[in-house]
Amino acid sequence: MKLEDMNFDEKMGELSAIIGEEERKRGILIPALHQIQNKSGYLDPEELKELSESLNISLTEIYSVASFYKMFHFKPRGRKVVKVCMGTACYVRGAKVVLDSLSEEFDVKDGATTKDLTMTLETVGCVGCCGLAPVVTCNEEVVGEIDGKKLDEFINSIKEE
């Protein structure tokens, strides 16, 4: 990530005319992190080091900012990001069975990614679709009312791609 590649005025809008150079560099940090993650799928340590040098911000501070936000990831993620809702309605209606089945089928634990980068498995507190419990999302697509047959179909759809 080269500082020259970032358009401060475009990213910062009207603020760029008011704030100083150091503040501008700090202000561009989160958009720069997004750009790195969009390119690589995660925050590559080498690119973070280059960003640190370009912005003259310590690597420690960059990691501190990035680790604060759940949207940033420090490891490669799967092509499919599967999130199992563990909210009360989903849990009562079998979300734990869904999570355990996915974990066993793909040999991956909650919060981890398969070795072949097929899938990242995560749990979330609530998806907001309690009437469809149990619910999973796959790359933001909601799949509800997961029962045995639907779970098998869901697993097969992940394997096919």
Solvent accessible surface area in square Angstrom, and as a share of the most:
residue,aa,sasa,rsa
1,M,28,0.13
2,K,112,0.48
3,L,36,0.18
4,E,145,0.65
5,D,100,0.52
6,M,13,0.06
7,N,79,0.40
8,F,26,0.11
9,D,83,0.43
10,E,127,0.57
11,K,90,0.38
12,M,34,0.15
13,G,41,0.39
14,E,157,0.70
15,L,97,0.48
16,S,14,0.09
17,A,98,0.76
18,I,137,0.69
19,I,48,0.24
20,G,38,0.36
21,E,91,0.41
22,E,89,0.40
23,E,97,0.44
24,R,49,0.18
25,K,28,0.12
26,R,116,0.43
27,G,29,0.28
28,I,0,0.00
29,L,9,0.04
30,I,55,0.28
31,P,37,0.23
32,A,0,0.00
33,L,0,0.00
34,H,69,0.31
35,Q,75,0.33
36,I,1,0.00
37,Q,28,0.12
38,N,125,0.64
39,K,148,0.63
40,S,41,0.26
41,G,37,0.35
42,Y,43,0.16
43,L,1,0.00
44,D,33,0.17
45,P,72,0.45
46,E,118,0.53
47,E,24,0.11
48,L,0,0.00
49,K,103,0.44
50,E,75,0.34
51,L,1,0.01
52,S,15,0.10
53,E,120,0.54
54,S,29,0.19
55,L,0,0.00
56,N,110,0.56
57,I,6,0.03
58,S,64,0.41
59,L,65,0.32
60,T,109,0.63
61,E,62,0.28
62,I,0,0.00
63,Y,75,0.29
64,S,68,0.44
65,V,39,0.22
66,A,0,0.00
67,S,74,0.48
68,F,158,0.66
69,Y,73,0.28
70,K,173,0.73
71,M,83,0.37
72,F,9,0.04
73,H,44,0.20
74,F,72,0.30
75,K,152,0.65
76,P,58,0.37
77,R,53,0.19
78,G,9,0.08
79,R,146,0.53
80,K,30,0.13
81,V,24,0.14
82,V,0,0.00
83,K,51,0.22
84,V,1,0.00
85,C,3,0.02
86,M,50,0.22
87,G,12,0.11
88,T,114,0.66
89,A,35,0.27
90,C,3,0.02
91,Y,112,0.43
92,V,116,0.66
93,R,145,0.53
94,G,22,0.21
95,A,0,0.00
96,K,91,0.39
97,V,99,0.57
98,V,6,0.04
99,L,18,0.09
100,D,68,0.35
101,S,35,0.22
102,L,0,0.00
103,S,29,0.19
104,E,150,0.67
105,E,80,0.36
106,F,27,0.11
107,D,122,0.63
108,V,9,0.05
109,K,155,0.66
110,D,74,0.38
111,G,59,0.57
112,A,39,0.30
113,T,38,0.22
114,T,12,0.07
115,K,198,0.84
116,D,93,0.48
117,L,73,0.36
118,T,15,0.09
119,M,0,0.00
120,T,4,0.02
121,L,0,0.00
122,E,30,0.13
123,T,41,0.24
124,V,36,0.21
125,G,59,0.57
126,C,78,0.47
127,V,43,0.25
128,G,58,0.56
129,C,37,0.22
130,C,70,0.42
131,G,67,0.65
132,L,76,0.38
133,A,0,0.00
134,P,9,0.06
135,V,1,0.01
136,V,1,0.00
137,T,13,0.07
138,C,15,0.09
139,N,75,0.39
140,E,141,0.63
141,E,117,0.52
142,V,64,0.37
143,V,26,0.15
144,G,9,0.09
145,E,95,0.43
146,I,9,0.05
147,D,86,0.45
148,G,52,0.50
149,K,151,0.64
150,K,73,0.31
151,L,15,0.08
152,D,85,0.44
153,E,94,0.42
154,F,14,0.06
155,I,14,0.07
156,N,78,0.40
157,S,48,0.31
158,I,1,0.00
159,K,105,0.44
160,E,142,0.64
161,E,134,0.60
